[in-house]
Amino acid sequence: MAKNARVFLPPEMANVYERHEKLGINRVTSLKRHHEKSRRYRQRHSPKRFRLKKIAHLPGVAVWIVDGTAIRREVDVDFTMGGHGYRYLYVPLDEIWIDRANAHSDDLRPTIWHEYFERILMRNYRFSYELAHKLACRLEITLRNGKTFVLPVGTYRQETGFCGPATLKIYLSYLGRNLSEKYLARLCKTTAEKGTDPVEIVTTARKLGFRVRHRGRPLTEREIRRYCRMAQPERNPRRELIDKVKKQAAGVKVRKAWTVKTVKESIRKGRPILANIQVNREYGNGHYVLIIGFAKDRFVLSDPGDDRGYREVPIPEFMELWYELEDGTVHEGFAIDV
């Protein structure tokens, strides 16, 4: 097309994109200012008339099917597919809107996760819309491929012995609360020598205002003997270790453990699992990781103890090491929500 080529627009359509672009946010530099601006706009222009049906709830956000035709006619001619309150002033901050044209199509699920990921990047990390949209498109492509489902969760390299607060930090950052590892370690009563009691993680998350689903169960006597035999092949000191683990298991309050099925269900709802595992069979080598995604035969982890930050583990291998001798638990973990 020639450099001076133009496209005809009727006079009433002149500068239409410029006018509507004022409702779009390119970057949130201050949450406080953006929240106030959004509140003032929605006081004058109620969004309720566009909502049709709430179809899902993800951490911190409700997903609504909306009347896209009415939005384009009355508010924003460029509204397509969906949007969220950190991109558009007319969308409430705690909502994601999906055009009803996508409500019954294969586009629905990938579009929801695209908007959810984009919202996290713009809200929590102050990414520009351009970059957040680009990264969300990559996640969307992965979801459309159908082989892997991974939540948009970051990672963080822990201090020695601080895997508990480091993993909690990763989780809370995903939920929009950025707290330091040092601060969380103090709340969780973590020490480099003893690590972090799982009960303290639950207590800390709840004190900070989050809801926690704590699942797991005590090791059975048979499991204790088996795992202690693996941890300590020498016969003589094994009795002492068995007694120690039995004592810990007796104090475990939770009785319903995570399964592969319930882990996947939780992740599909936007809730990773903070898992209390063994790095290897040795006593004293417990570790916390975050299960953030899965494929058919493997889990995807955000691991604060791994220099790469992320790793993939075959599901059978992970499940076999999902116990903790010092705590006396098996398949113990937490799903956290706002």
C-alpha positions as CSV (number, residue, x, y, z in Angstrom):
1,M,0.0,0.0,0.0
2,A,1.3,3.5,-0.9
3,K,2.6,5.6,1.9
4,N,-0.1,8.2,1.5
5,A,-3.0,5.6,1.3
6,R,-5.9,6.3,3.6
7,V,-9.1,4.5,4.7
8,F,-12.4,6.4,4.5
9,L,-14.2,6.9,7.8
10,P,-17.6,8.7,8.2
11,P,-17.3,12.0,10.1
12,E,-19.0,10.5,13.1
13,M,-16.3,7.8,13.3
14,A,-13.4,10.2,13.2
15,N,-11.0,9.8,16.2
16,V,-13.2,6.9,17.5
17,Y,-10.2,4.9,18.7
18,E,-8.6,7.9,20.3
19,R,-11.8,8.6,22.3
20,H,-12.2,5.1,23.5
21,E,-8.5,4.5,24.2
22,K,-9.0,6.9,27.2
23,L,-10.8,4.0,28.9
24,G,-7.9,1.7,28.3
25,I,-5.0,1.4,30.8
26,N,-1.5,0.9,29.3
27,R,0.4,0.6,32.7
28,V,-0.7,0.8,36.3
29,T,2.1,2.8,38.0
30,S,0.2,3.3,41.3
31,L,-2.4,0.8,42.6
32,K,-3.9,3.5,44.9
33,R,-4.3,6.0,42.1
34,H,-5.7,3.5,39.7
35,H,-8.2,2.1,42.3
36,E,-9.4,5.6,43.0
37,K,-9.7,6.5,39.3
38,S,-11.6,3.2,38.6
39,R,-13.9,3.9,41.6
40,R,-14.8,7.4,40.4
41,Y,-15.5,6.2,36.8
42,R,-17.8,3.4,38.0
43,Q,-19.7,5.7,40.3
44,R,-20.7,7.6,37.2
45,H,-21.1,4.6,34.9
46,S,-22.5,1.5,36.5
47,P,-21.2,-1.7,34.9
48,K,-24.1,-3.8,36.2
49,R,-26.2,-3.6,33.0
50,F,-23.5,-5.4,31.0
51,R,-23.2,-8.5,33.2
52,L,-25.2,-11.6,32.2
53,K,-23.9,-14.5,34.2
54,K,-21.1,-15.3,36.7
55,I,-19.4,-18.5,35.5
56,A,-16.3,-18.9,37.6
57,H,-14.3,-17.7,40.6
58,L,-10.5,-17.6,40.5
59,P,-8.3,-16.3,43.4
60,G,-9.4,-12.7,44.0
61,V,-11.5,-12.4,40.9
62,A,-15.0,-13.3,39.6
63,V,-15.5,-14.2,35.9
64,W,-18.6,-12.9,34.2
65,I,-20.1,-13.4,30.8
66,V,-21.1,-9.9,29.5
67,D,-23.0,-8.4,26.7
68,G,-20.2,-7.4,24.4
69,T,-22.5,-5.9,21.8
70,A,-23.9,-3.5,24.3
71,I,-20.4,-2.6,25.5
72,R,-19.2,-1.8,22.0
73,R,-22.4,0.2,21.3
74,E,-22.4,2.2,24.5
75,V,-18.9,2.3,26.0
76,D,-16.0,0.9,24.0
77,V,-16.1,0.1,20.3
78,D,-12.9,-1.9,20.6
79,F,-14.0,-4.4,23.3
80,T,-13.4,-7.9,22.0
81,M,-13.0,-11.4,23.6
82,G,-12.6,-10.1,27.2
83,G,-11.0,-7.7,29.6
84,H,-10.2,-6.9,33.3
85,G,-10.1,-3.9,35.6
86,Y,-6.4,-3.2,35.2
87,R,-6.8,-2.8,31.4
88,Y,-10.3,-1.1,31.2
89,L,-11.7,1.5,33.6
90,Y,-15.3,0.3,33.1
91,V,-14.5,-3.3,34.3
92,P,-14.6,-3.7,38.2
93,L,-11.2,-4.4,39.7
94,D,-12.2,-7.8,41.0
95,E,-13.8,-9.0,37.8
96,I,-12.9,-10.5,34.5
97,W,-15.4,-10.0,31.6
98,I,-15.8,-12.4,28.7
99,D,-17.9,-11.5,25.7
100,R,-20.9,-13.8,25.5
101,A,-19.9,-14.6,21.9
102,N,-17.2,-16.8,23.4
103,A,-19.4,-18.3,26.1
104,H,-20.1,-21.6,24.4
105,S,-17.0,-21.9,22.2
106,D,-13.6,-23.6,22.6
107,D,-12.2,-20.1,23.1
108,L,-13.8,-19.7,26.5
109,R,-11.2,-21.4,28.8
110,P,-8.1,-20.1,27.0
111,T,-9.6,-16.6,27.0
112,I,-10.4,-16.6,30.7
113,W,-6.8,-17.7,31.6
114,H,-5.4,-15.1,29.1
115,E,-7.2,-12.3,30.9
116,Y,-6.4,-13.7,34.4
117,F,-2.6,-13.9,33.6
118,E,-2.6,-10.5,32.0
119,R,-4.4,-9.1,35.0
120,I,-1.8,-10.6,37.4
121,L,1.1,-9.1,35.4
122,M,-0.4,-5.7,35.2
123,R,-1.6,-5.5,38.8
124,N,1.1,-7.4,40.8
125,Y,4.2,-6.7,38.7
126,R,3.2,-3.3,37.0
127,F,3.9,-4.8,33.5
128,S,2.8,-2.6,30.6
129,Y,-0.3,-3.9,28.7
130,E,1.8,-4.6,25.7
131,L,4.2,-6.9,27.5
132,A,1.5,-8.5,29.7
133,H,-0.6,-9.2,26.6
134,K,2.3,-10.8,24.8
135,L,3.1,-13.1,27.7
136,A,-0.6,-13.9,28.2
137,C,-0.8,-14.9,24.5
138,R,2.1,-17.4,25.1
139,L,0.1,-19.0,28.0
140,E,-3.0,-19.1,25.8
141,I,-1.1,-20.9,23.1
142,T,0.0,-23.5,25.7
143,L,-3.5,-24.0,26.8
144,R,-4.9,-24.3,23.3
145,N,-2.2,-27.0,22.7
146,G,-3.9,-29.0,25.4
147,K,-0.9,-30.9,26.6
148,T,0.2,-28.8,29.6
149,F,-1.7,-26.6,32.1
150,V,0.5,-24.2,34.0
151,L,-0.6,-21.3,36.3
152,P,1.2,-17.9,35.9
153,V,3.2,-18.3,39.1
154,G,6.7,-16.8,39.7
155,T,9.6,-18.2,41.5
156,Y,12.2,-17.1,44.1
157,R,15.6,-18.4,45.3
158,Q,15.4,-19.2,49.0
159,E,17.9,-18.6,51.8
160,T,19.3,-21.9,53.3
161,G,16.7,-23.6,55.4
162,F,14.0,-21.1,54.5
163,C,12.1,-23.1,51.8
164,G,8.9,-22.7,53.8
165,P,8.7,-18.9,53.9
166,A,10.2,-18.7,50.4
167,T,7.5,-20.9,48.9
168,L,4.8,-19.0,50.8
169,K,6.3,-15.8,49.4
170,I,5.9,-17.2,45.9
171,Y,2.3,-18.2,46.5
172,L,1.3,-14.9,48.1
173,S,3.0,-12.9,45.3
174,Y,0.8,-14.8,42.9
175,L,-2.2,-13.7,44.9
176,G,-1.1,-10.1,44.8
177,R,0.6,-9.7,48.2
178,N,4.4,-9.1,48.0
179,L,6.0,-9.8,51.3
180,S,9.7,-10.5,52.0
181,E,11.1,-13.9,52.8
182,K,12.6,-12.5,56.0
183,Y,9.2,-11.1,57.2
184,L,7.4,-14.4,56.5
185,A,10.1,-16.4,58.2
186,R,9.6,-14.4,61.3
187,L,5.8,-15.0,61.2
188,C,6.3,-18.7,60.5
189,K,8.9,-19.0,63.3
190,T,11.4,-20.5,60.8
191,T,14.9,-21.3,61.8
192,A,17.8,-22.5,59.5
193,E,18.3,-25.5,61.8
194,K,14.7,-26.7,62.1
195,G,13.0,-25.2,59.1
196,T,9.3,-24.5,59.2
197,D,6.4,-26.3,60.9
198,P,3.6,-26.8,58.4
199,V,1.1,-25.7,61.0
200,E,2.9,-22.3,61.2
201,I,2.5,-21.8,57.5
202,V,-1.3,-22.3,57.9
203,T,-1.4,-20.0,60.9
204,T,0.6,-17.3,59.1
205,A,-1.5,-17.3,55.9
206,R,-4.7,-17.0,57.9
207,K,-3.3,-14.2,60.1
208,L,-2.5,-12.4,56.8
209,G,-6.2,-12.7,55.8
210,F,-6.0,-15.6,53.4
211,R,-8.2,-18.7,53.4
212,V,-6.3,-22.0,53.6
213,R,-7.3,-25.5,52.6
214,H,-5.0,-27.8,54.5
215,R,-4.9,-31.4,53.5
216,G,-2.7,-34.4,54.4
217,R,-2.7,-37.4,56.8
218,P,-0.4,-39.0,59.3
219,L,2.1,-41.6,58.2
220,T,0.8,-45.1,59.1
221,E,2.9,-47.4,61.2
222,R,3.7,-49.5,58.1
223,E,4.8,-46.4,56.1
224,I,6.9,-45.2,59.1
225,R,8.8,-48.5,59.2
226,R,9.3,-48.6,55.4
227,Y,10.4,-45.0,55.1
228,C,12.7,-45.2,58.2
229,R,14.3,-48.3,56.7
230,M,15.0,-46.4,53.5
231,A,16.3,-43.4,55.5
232,Q,18.5,-45.4,57.9
233,P,19.6,-48.8,56.5
234,E,21.7,-49.6,59.6
235,R,19.6,-51.7,61.9
236,N,20.8,-50.4,65.4
237,P,19.7,-46.7,65.3
238,R,16.5,-47.4,63.3
239,R,14.3,-48.1,66.4
240,E,15.0,-44.6,67.8
241,L,14.1,-43.0,64.5
242,I,10.9,-45.0,64.2
243,D,9.8,-43.9,67.7
244,K,10.6,-40.2,66.8
245,V,8.5,-40.3,63.6
246,K,5.6,-42.1,65.4
247,K,5.5,-39.4,68.0
248,Q,5.3,-36.7,65.2
249,A,2.6,-38.6,63.3
250,A,0.5,-39.0,66.4
251,G,0.2,-35.2,66.6
252,V,-1.0,-34.7,63.0
253,K,-4.5,-33.2,62.9
254,V,-5.4,-33.5,59.2
255,R,-6.8,-36.7,58.0
256,K,-7.6,-36.3,54.3
257,A,-4.6,-36.3,51.9
258,W,-4.1,-34.7,48.5
259,T,-4.4,-37.0,45.5
260,V,-3.2,-36.6,41.9
261,K,-6.9,-35.9,41.0
262,T,-7.5,-33.3,43.7
263,V,-4.2,-31.5,42.9
264,K,-5.2,-31.2,39.3
265,E,-8.7,-30.0,40.2
266,S,-7.2,-27.3,42.5
267,I,-4.8,-26.1,39.9
268,R,-7.6,-25.9,37.3
269,K,-9.4,-23.5,39.7
270,G,-6.3,-21.3,39.9
271,R,-5.0,-22.6,43.2
272,P,-1.5,-24.1,43.3
273,I,-0.5,-26.6,46.0
274,L,2.2,-25.8,48.5
275,A,3.5,-29.3,49.1
276,N,5.5,-30.6,52.1
277,I,7.9,-33.3,50.6
278,Q,11.2,-35.1,51.0
279,V,14.0,-34.1,48.7
280,N,15.4,-37.6,49.2
281,R,14.9,-40.5,51.6
282,E,17.2,-39.2,54.4
283,Y,15.7,-37.9,57.6
284,G,16.0,-34.1,57.9
285,N,15.8,-33.5,54.2
286,G,12.2,-32.2,54.0
287,H,11.4,-29.4,51.6
288,Y,8.5,-27.2,50.4
289,V,7.7,-26.7,46.8
290,L,4.8,-25.2,44.9
291,I,2.9,-27.4,42.3
292,I,1.9,-24.9,39.7
293,G,0.9,-27.1,36.7
294,F,0.7,-30.5,35.1
295,A,0.9,-32.5,32.0
296,K,-0.4,-36.0,31.5
297,D,2.5,-37.6,33.3
298,R,4.3,-34.9,35.2
299,F,3.9,-32.0,37.7
300,V,5.4,-28.6,37.1
301,L,7.0,-27.1,40.2
302,S,8.1,-23.7,41.3
303,D,11.0,-24.7,43.6
304,P,12.8,-22.1,45.7
305,G,15.7,-24.6,46.2
306,D,16.4,-25.0,42.5
307,D,18.7,-22.5,40.7
308,R,16.5,-22.7,37.6
309,G,13.4,-21.8,39.6
310,Y,11.2,-24.3,37.9
311,R,11.4,-28.0,37.3
312,E,9.2,-30.9,36.0
313,V,8.9,-34.1,37.9
314,P,7.2,-37.4,36.8
315,I,4.0,-37.7,38.8
316,P,4.7,-41.2,40.2
317,E,8.2,-40.0,41.3
318,F,6.8,-37.0,43.0
319,M,4.0,-38.9,44.8
320,E,6.5,-41.4,46.1
321,L,8.5,-38.6,47.8
322,W,5.5,-36.7,49.0
323,Y,5.9,-37.4,52.7
324,E,7.8,-35.8,55.5
325,L,9.5,-37.8,58.2
326,E,10.2,-34.9,60.6
327,D,6.5,-33.9,60.5
328,G,5.1,-37.4,60.3
329,T,2.9,-36.6,57.3
330,V,2.1,-37.9,53.8
331,H,0.6,-36.0,50.9
332,E,0.4,-32.8,53.0
333,G,-0.1,-29.5,51.3
334,F,-2.0,-26.2,51.2
335,A,-4.2,-24.4,48.7
336,I,-4.5,-20.7,49.6
337,D,-7.1,-18.2,48.4
338,V,-8.1,-14.6,49.1
